[in-house]
Amino acid sequence: MSSVKSFKTPKKTSYDVVIIGGAKLGSSVAWFLGSNPDFDGSLLVVERDPTYHMSSTSHTNSCMRQQFSNEINIRISQFAAEFVNNFQDFFANDPRVPEIYFQSYGYMYLADNEEFAATLREAQQLQASCGAGTKIMSTEEIKRDYPFYQLDDIVCGSHNLIDEGYYDGNTVFDWWKRSAQEHGAEYLANEVTAMTLNDAGTQVTSITLATGEQISCGKVVNCSGPRATRTSEMAGIKLPVEPRKRYTYIFDAEHPLDRDLPLTIDPSGVHMRSEGHYYLAGCPPDIDPAVDYDDFVEDHSLWMEKVWPAIATRIPQFEAIKVINSWVGHYDFNTFDQNVILGAHTEVENFVFVNGFSGHGFQQAPAIGRGTAELITYGEYRSLDLSPFNFERIVKNEPFVERAVI
């Protein structure tokens, strides 16, 4: 993280919109705001670590899927696919903007019991009605297309080869950030340390920076990732979001597969996929508490005791593999219902949430950035109705249930 000595001071003392957190989600909101001709306000993006070294954005696996159990989550991912597949068009075919690499090897959910198989079948019907290419595959069909799996315990699989897989999310982030600045967004290496509310407690009137400046603001957008709760607490708001560790491993196989490995969600909780000439695997720890914001220490026993046994059991060809890199990232884990929290607070009316993605942030960033920009500009969602994710559901204790969570 940058030290206070390296922090910069803002150009102005007042901004129409202050975004706290300038990684992928903050930059998505900033870009969609800045590129909207109906938004003519001033915009400040405050980022405490402009290297993004410890951000969730830097630790992402950049995956995308449409295999969700709720229509709005499917639509959100479909817009992400549209955005990535037509990336240059969204930037008015700026010759500097590259095409985005999208590897559509798909997701493969494996069910080892009839209850989960029924859940997959029900979700597939919804996904198909939304135009997704998901298919339920019998074990014989899976074995035909992917003969390397060991399937003795598997009932069926759910698979989609259309707009599901890996994409170059960091290039998307880079161009959002770069273009947002070209559209007038001011990115500031600094940290928000306090907020001042009006006497009624209904508006954040100003933020205070680590360097001492007090900045007036029209709206505050919380894009603080795993630190979202700390940001909300400055406005007197409780938020059910906490940092939780997620592990990623890159490994080489002595006997590589003869075709791409879909992102396979094993019943053990381990997932794995192709990663260029190598393979990637990941999982949550079995004991999954909230951790310190700066705790990225690896539990090296997890590989030997959980990940490798699951991989080698599911794909016997992976009996002989070697880890060549590994890291820990943080989910901004929504303990309420593991879905994104959006919209304005019910009492602090100019405090806007973009929080609690619980691992879905990269694939949901295009639609959420667009929707939040619409909400700020027009006072309503216009492209997709994202209101089911509004903060109000937490006040009402009405969880948004999504059964397809990894």
Residue pairs with C-beta under 8 A, 6 or more apart in sequence:
1 48
1 49
1 53
1 54
1 294
2 48
2 49
2 50
2 51
2 189
4 210
4 211
6 189
7 189
7 190
7 191
7 209
7 210
7 211
8 188
8 189
8 190
8 211
9 188
9 190
9 209
9 211
9 213
10 44
10 186
10 188
10 190
10 209
10 213
10 215
11 186
12 42
12 44
12 186
12 215
13 213
13 214
13 215
13 216
14 42
14 215
14 216
14 217
15 41
15 42
15 43
15 44
15 186
15 215
15 216
15 217
15 218
16 41
16 42
16 43
16 217
16 218
16 219
17 33
17 41
17 42
17 43
17 44
17 217
17 218
17 219
17 220
17 221
17 376
18 43
18 44
18 45
18 46
18 192
18 207
18 215
18 217
18 219
18 220
18 221
19 26
19 29
19 30
19 43
19 44
19 45
19 46
19 221
19 223
20 26
20 46
20 192
20 207
20 220
20 221
20 222
20 223
20 224
20 231
21 45
21 46
21 47
21 222
21 223
21 224
21 225
21 227
21 231
22 30
22 45
22 46
22 47
22 50
22 177
22 187
22 223
23 47
23 52
23 55
23 56
23 57
23 58
23 173
23 223
23 225
24 56
24 57
24 60
24 169
24 172
24 173
24 176
24 361
24 362
24 365
25 223
25 225
25 354
25 357
25 361
25 365
25 368
25 369
26 45
26 47
26 221
26 223
26 354
27 45
27 173
27 176
27 177
27 180
27 369
28 176
28 365
28 366
28 368
28 369
28 370
29 221
29 223
29 354
29 368
29 369
29 372
29 373
29 376
30 43
30 45
30 176
30 177
30 180
30 185
31 176
31 177
31 179
31 180
31 183
31 185
31 369
32 369
32 370
32 372
32 373
32 374
33 39
33 41
33 43
33 180
33 185
33 373
33 376
33 377
34 43
34 179
34 180
34 182
34 183
34 184
34 185
35 179
35 183
36 373
36 374
36 377
38 377
38 378
39 373
39 376
39 377
41 218
42 184
42 186
43 180
43 184
43 185
43 186
44 185
44 186
44 188
44 215
44 217
45 180
45 185
45 186
45 187
45 188
46 188
46 190
46 191
46 192
46 207
46 209
47 187
47 188
47 189
47 190
48 189
48 190
48 191
48 210
49 55
50 187
50 189
52 58
54 294
54 296
55 225
56 225
56 226
56 329
56 330
56 331
56 332
56 361
57 169
57 170
57 173
57 225
57 361
57 362
58 329
59 246
59 248
59 327
59 328
59 329
59 330
60 169
60 170
60 329
60 361
60 362
61 166
61 248
61 280
61 282
62 166
62 167
62 168
62 169
62 170
62 362
63 107
63 165
63 166
63 167
63 263
63 273
63 362
63 363
64 77
64 80
64 81
64 84
64 102
64 163
64 164
64 165
64 166
64 167
64 362
64 363
65 77
65 107
65 160
65 164
65 263
65 363
66 74
66 77
66 78
66 81
66 127
66 130
66 132
66 133
66 134
66 160
66 162
66 163
66 164
67 107
67 109
67 123
67 127
67 132
67 134
67 158
67 160
67 164
67 404
68 74
68 77
68 123
68 127
68 402
68 404
69 119
69 122
69 123
69 126
69 401
69 402
69 403
69 404
70 126
70 400
70 401
70 402
71 126
71 130
72 384
72 385
72 386
72 388
72 389
73 339
73 360
73 364
73 402
73 404
74 126
74 127
74 130
74 132
75 130
75 367
75 384
76 363
76 364
76 367
76 368
76 384
76 386
77 163
77 363
77 364
77 367
78 130
78 131
78 132
78 163
79 366
79 367
79 370
79 383
79 384
80 363
80 364
80 365
80 366
80 367
81 102
81 163
83 90
83 172
83 366
84 100
84 102
84 167
84 172
84 366
85 100
85 102
85 163
87 97
87 98
87 99
87 100
87 172
87 175
88 94
88 97
88 98
88 99
91 97
91 175
91 179
97 175
98 171
100 167
100 168
100 171
100 172
101 167
101 168
102 163
102 165
102 166
102 167
102 168
103 165
103 166
103 167
103 260
103 274
104 161
104 162
104 163
104 164
104 165
105 161
105 164
105 165
105 166
105 260
105 261
105 262
105 263
105 273
105 274
106 159
106 160
106 161
106 162
106 164
106 165
106 262
106 263
107 158
107 159
107 160
107 164
107 165
107 262
107 263
107 264
107 265
108 142
108 146
108 157
108 158
108 159
108 262
108 263
108 264
108 265
109 120
109 157
109 158
109 159
109 265
109 404
110 149
110 151
110 154
110 157
110 264
110 265
110 266
110 267
110 314
111 117
111 119
111 120
111 154
111 155
111 156
111 157
111 158
111 267
112 153
112 154
112 155
112 267
113 155
114 155
116 155
116 267
117 155
117 156
119 403
120 136
120 156
120 157
120 158
121 136
121 156
123 134
123 158
123 403
123 404
124 134
124 135
124 136
124 158
127 134
127 160
128 134
132 160
132 162
132 163
133 160
133 161
133 162
133 163
134 158
134 159
134 160
135 158
135 159
135 160
136 156
136 157
136 158
137 145
137 156
137 157
137 158
137 159
138 156
139 151
139 154
139 155
139 156
139 157
142 149
142 151
142 154
142 157
142 159
143 149
143 151
146 259
146 261
146 262
148 257
148 258
148 261
148 315
148 316
148 317
149 264
149 314
149 315
150 313
150 314
150 315
150 316
153 267
154 267
159 262
161 262
164 263
165 262
165 263
165 273
166 263
166 273
166 275
169 362
172 365
172 366
176 369
177 187
180 187
181 187
188 209
190 209
190 210
190 211
191 209
191 210
192 207
192 208
192 209
192 210
192 231
192 234
193 208
193 209
193 210
193 234
194 207
194 208
194 234
195 204
195 206
195 207
195 208
195 220
195 234
195 235
196 204
196 205
196 206
196 207
196 208
196 214
197 203
197 204
197 205
197 235
197 236
197 348
198 205
201 236
201 347
201 348
202 347
202 348
202 349
203 348
203 349
203 350
204 217
204 220
204 235
204 348
204 350
204 351
205 216
205 217
206 214
206 215
206 216
206 217
207 214
207 215
207 217
207 220
207 234
208 214
208 215
209 215
217 350
218 350
219 350
219 351
219 352
219 376
220 235
220 350
220 351
220 352
221 352
221 354
221 372
221 376
222 228
222 231
222 232
222 239
222 351
222 352
222 353
222 354
222 355
223 354
223 355
224 230
224 231
224 355
225 330
225 332
225 355
225 361
226 241
226 242
226 243
226 293
226 330
226 331
226 332
226 333
227 243
227 293
228 239
228 241
228 332
228 353
228 355
228 356
229 238
229 239
229 240
229 241
229 242
230 293
232 238
232 239
232 351
232 353
232 355
233 239
235 345
235 348
235 351
236 348
237 345
237 348
237 351
239 341
239 353
239 355
239 356
240 334
240 335
240 336
240 356
240 394
241 332
241 333
241 334
241 335
241 341
241 355
241 356
242 290
242 332
242 333
242 335
243 290
243 291
243 292
243 293
243 295
243 330
243 331
243 332
243 333
244 284
244 288
244 289
244 290
244 291
244 330
244 331
244 333
245 284
245 285
245 288
245 291
245 295
245 296
245 328
245 329
245 330
245 331
246 282
246 283
246 284
246 328
246 329
246 330
246 331
246 359
247 282
247 283
247 284
247 285
247 298
247 299
247 302
247 303
247 307
247 326
247 327
247 328
248 280
248 281
248 282
248 326
248 327
248 328
248 329
249 280
249 281
249 282
249 303
249 307
249 323
249 325
249 326
250 275
250 278
250 279
250 280
250 323
250 324
250 325
250 326
251 278
251 279
251 280
251 281
251 321
251 322
251 323
251 324
252 277
252 278
252 279
252 321
252 322
252 324
253 278
253 279
253 317
253 318
253 320
253 321
254 320
254 321
254 322
255 317
255 320
256 277
257 274
257 315
257 317
260 274
261 272
261 273
261 274
261 279
261 315
262 273
263 271
263 272
263 273
264 271
264 272
264 273
264 314
265 271
265 406
266 272
266 310
266 314
268 283
268 306
268 310
268 313
268 314
269 283
269 284
269 306
269 310
270 281
270 282
270 283
270 306
270 307
270 310
270 311
271 281
271 282
271 283
271 406
272 279
272 280
272 281
272 282
272 311
272 314
272 315
273 279
273 280
274 280
278 324
279 318
279 321
281 307
281 311
283 302
283 306
283 307
283 310
285 299
285 302
286 306
290 333
291 330
293 330
296 327
296 328
296 329
296 330
297 328
298 326
298 327
298 328
303 323
303 326
308 321
311 318
311 321
312 318
312 319
312 321
331 357
331 358
331 359
332 355
332 356
332 357
332 358
332 361
333 356
333 358
334 340
334 341
334 355
334 356
334 357
334 358
336 356
336 394
336 399
337 393
337 399
337 400
337 401
337 402
338 356
338 358
338 402
338 405
339 356
339 358
339 360
339 389
339 400
339 402
340 354
340 355
340 356
340 357
340 358
340 360
340 364
340 368
340 389
341 353
341 354
341 355
341 356
341 389
341 390
341 391
341 394
342 352
342 353
342 354
342 368
342 371
342 372
342 375
342 386
342 389
342 390
342 391
343 352
343 353
343 375
343 386
343 387
343 389
343 390
343 391
343 392
344 350
344 351
344 352
344 353
344 375
344 390
344 391
345 351
345 352
345 353
345 391
346 391
346 392
346 395
352 372
352 375
352 376
353 391
354 368
354 369
354 372
357 364
358 405
359 405
359 406
367 383
367 384
367 386
368 386
370 383
370 384
371 381
371 383
371 384
371 386
374 380
374 381
374 382
374 383
375 381
375 386
381 387
388 400
389 400
393 399
393 400
